[in-house]
Structures are given as structure tokens and as C-alpha cells.
């Protein structure tokens, strides 16, 4: 861990996502950075981990968040959390999943985009998967939020092909994201052409250039038709031969036009 990161941890009590863009690939939940971060629950000292366990075990009927105070109305009563907004934002993401019956520890996040605001805020976008389906097309983590995701890697694979299958699995889900989701498809079409991971952007056809080229080819062909016709007028004795040549040239122009229309 760098000295800058050490200072940030010492100041805030947790490691942040920071300003360095994540690497592409799969990430899993890591509670290390946030588990023991102090928060207040209903005015009493507690920790992020303790409050999360309590909320994940309860049935949440409603929730509200105002300026660092988050009120969750559960079947066991109200839970009011007081903490800094980055902590509250991370808590809300995880609690939202558990309230839908999804265990965040079984979710895989795949990084796909980075954004920033006029206020110098930075955000990192992931799509989340669980049970072989994409459950969230765009899950955002701010640079100031605790670093609760870690890059997935099988440190000691038993089988030789496991790392190869993991790599293929990542490519499969990235391609599915860019082709099947309403968040991924516009990424392919964006005019700024952001990085697409494991996905080849279709080449855009230059329609105007193709039209100009096609027109020039047709004009060039018509010139070859006109030359024999002019020669037939200039040399009446060879009119038959020049007429046949002009007919062949005209037939060639028609064939090229038909082929161009068929290919388009």
C-alpha cells in the first residue's frame, strides 16, 4: 500500500476507491475496508459491519436517506444510521441487494466505465451478476466510497484449465453485456468511443464516401460508352464495330450498378 493510501486510511478510517481506474474483469465483495468503520445506530456507537448484519437479517419496508442520516423502516423497528455519505452510499447498495433476496457475497461485479463531474467527483461503473444473470446493469461506486470490491483471482487453481475458463467466462459476460443490455448497447454507439472490453466495435460505413465513389465509377463507365459512340459518328465505315463496343461497355456499367445495389 502506498504512502498516499496509508494517509487516506489513517484520516478516514478506510481505504477508498480513489482516483485510479479499476482494471477490467471480475470483482467480488471484500468487507475488510469497511467492516469496522464506526457509525451511529439510533444515536449509539456501532460499526458498519454490525449494522449491515442487522439490516440484512430484517425485512426492510422503507428507507430514506437525508444528509448522512439513513432511516430504514424494518419489521423490527426503525434503524437510523449516522455516518459520512460515502459510507451511507455503500451501505445502501448492499442493503438494497439483501432486501431483494440477493446475497452480495455471491455477486460478481464487472467493471466497464469511468465518469467524472464538473465538481471533480469520479465514479466507476460495474454491472453485477448473480446466479448466471445480470441483476444490475449499472452499479456505481464513487471515488470517495470505501473500497469494498477486490479483483477476483484463483490464487491456487487445482486444475490447469481453470484460469483459462475464468478468462473465457469474463469475455462471455462482457460480450453479453454489450449486446443484450440497455446500458451496454449505447456504450457501443457512443460518439466518444469509450473502451469496450473483450468486444470489437463494428466498423462504421462512410456512406457519403461510398456514394461519391459509386457515382465516379458510373461516370467513368458512361465515358467508356460515349467514346465508341463518338467514334462511330466520326468514322461511319466502322459504325457497326464501334456500336457493338459501346453496347458491351454499357452492359458492363449495368452489371456494376446491379452488383453495387445488391451489396448495399
N, C-alpha and C positions, 0 to 999 in steps of 0.2 A: 504494500500500500504506500502511495507516495506521501510526501510531507504535507502537500496541499490537502489530500484526502484525510490525513490524520488530524489536521487542524479543523477541517469541517466536521469531523466526527466529534472532536472534543468540544466544539462550540454548540452543535445542535443535538448531540447525543446519538446520532445515527448517520450512516453512510447514505448519501444521496445518489440519484441517477446521474446528476452532474451534467456537464456540457459536452461530454464525449458521446458521440452517437453509438448506439449498440451495434454489434455485429449481426449480420443476418443469421437466421437459424432458430432453433427451438430453445425456449426458456421455461423453467419451472419455478414454482414459488419457493422462496427462501426467507424464512421468518427471522433469520439471525439479526438483520439490521434493525428490526422494529419490535421484536418481541418484548424487550424490557424497557422500551421508551415510556417515560412517565406521562400519564394523562390523569384527568379527574373524572370520576364516575359519580354522578349525582352529588358533586361537591366534595367527594372524598378521594384521597390519593389512590391511584391504581396504575396498571400498566396496559399497554396496547394489547399484549397477549391475553391478559386476564379478561379484558372487556370483550375482545373478539370471541373467546371461548364462550362467554356468557351469551352473547348475541347469537352465535351460531347454533346454540342449543335451544334458543327461544323461537317462537313463531312471531315474526315481525308483521304487525298490522299496518303501520305507517311510519314514515321517518321524515324529519325536517332538519335542514342544516342552515344555520344563520351565524355568520361571522365567527367561525371556530367552535360554535356550540351546536352539537348534533343531538337531536332528540329522536330516539327510537321508541315507538309505542309497541310493546310486545304483549303477549298473552300473560306475562308475569309482571307487568307493570312498565312504567316509563324508565328509560335509561338515557340520561343526559350526559354527554361526553364533552369535556372542555379540553381543547388541545389546539396546537397550531394547525392552520389549514392544510399543509401538506400531509400531516398525519391523518386528519379527518378525511381527506380525499382518498387516501389509500384504504382506510377502514371502510369507507362507503363502497368501494369497488368489491372488496372481499365479502362484505355483508350482503350486498346485492346478489352475489352468486349463491351464497348459502341460503338466502331466502327463497331462491328458485330451486333449491334441492341439489345444487351443484357444489361439490367439494373442491375448493380452489387448489388443494394439494394434488388433485388428479387432473388439473387443467394444464395444457401446454400453450404457451404464448409464442407467437411467431412475429418477429419484428419486420415491419415493412415500410415505415415512413417516419420523417422528421419534419417538424414545423416550428416556426417562431413567430412572435407577435411584435408589434411596434414598441411594446414595453419591455422588450428584450427577454420575454419568457420563452422557454423552449419546451417542446412536447414531443414525446416519442410514441408512435402508434404501433400496436400489435393486434393481430387477430388471434382469438382464443379458441382452442379446440378441446373437446372432451367427448369421450365415447364415440370416436370416429365421425364427429360432425363439428362444424364451425358454430360455436354458440354465441360468439360476439365478433362481428366483423371489424370493429374498431374500438379497441380499449386503449385509452390514452394515459400516459404517465408523465407528469411534469418533471422538469429537471430538479425541482426542489423536493420532490417526494422521496421517501426512503427507498433504497434500492432493494426491493423485495423479490426481484427476479434474478435468477442465475442461469448462465448458459448451460444447457444440457450436454453432458458428455459421459459416456460409459467409460469410467476410468480403467476398468479391468474386464474387458469382454471375454467371455468364455469361448465363444465361437468366432472363428475367423471372419465370417461374413457379417457379423452384427454391425460393425461400423459402416460397412457398405450399404446395408439395408437401412440404417438410420439416415444416411446421406440421401438415398433414394426416396425415403419417406418424406424428408423435408422438401425435396424438389416436387414431389407429387402434390403436397398440400399448398405450396406456393402457386403452382400452376392452376390448381382448383380454385384458389382464392381469386386469381386474376381473371379467370374465365367464368366463374359461377356466381360471384357475389356482386352486389350493387355498390360496394366500396372498392373492390378490386378492379372492376371493369373500367371505371373512369380513370384509374391510375394509368391504364394503358393508353388512354386517349388524351391525357393532359398535354397541353401545348408545350409545357416546360420539360417534358420527357424525363420524369424522375426515374431513378434507378429501379428496375424491375429484377427481382431476384429469381434466378433459375427460370426465367421466362423471356423469350425472344419477342421483341416488339415487332408487329407486322410492318413491312415497308410500305410507306405511303406513296401512292402513284401521283406523279406530277401530270395531272390531266391536261393542263394548258400546254405544257411542253409536248405531250403526246399528240395533241390536236394540231399544233403547229407543224410537227414533224410529218404527220399524216397528210396535211394539206400540201406541204412541199413535195412529198413523194407523188401525190396525184398530179400536181402541176408539172413535175418533171416527166411523168408518164404522158401527159397530154402534149407536151412539147415533142416527144418522140412520135406521136400520132400526127401532129401538124407538119413535121418536116417532110415525111413522104408525100403528104397531100400537096404541099407546095412544090415539091419536086415533080409530081405528076402534072401540075399546071405548067411548070417551066419546060418539061420535056414530054410533049404529047405522045411521042412514039413509044415511050416507056410507061405510059399511064397505067397499064394493066399491072405491071410488076410493082410499081410504087403503091398502087391501090391495095394489092394483096399485103404488102409490107405494113401499110397503115392499119389494115384490118387486124393483123397479128398484134401490133403494138396496142391497139385499142382493147383487144381481148386480154392482153396482159394487164392493162390498167384495171379492167373489170375484175379479174381474178384477185389482184392485190387488194382491191377495195372490199371484196367479199371476205377474204381472209382476215382483214383488219376488223371488220364488223363482227365476225364470228369469235375472234379472240377477245374482244371487248365485252 
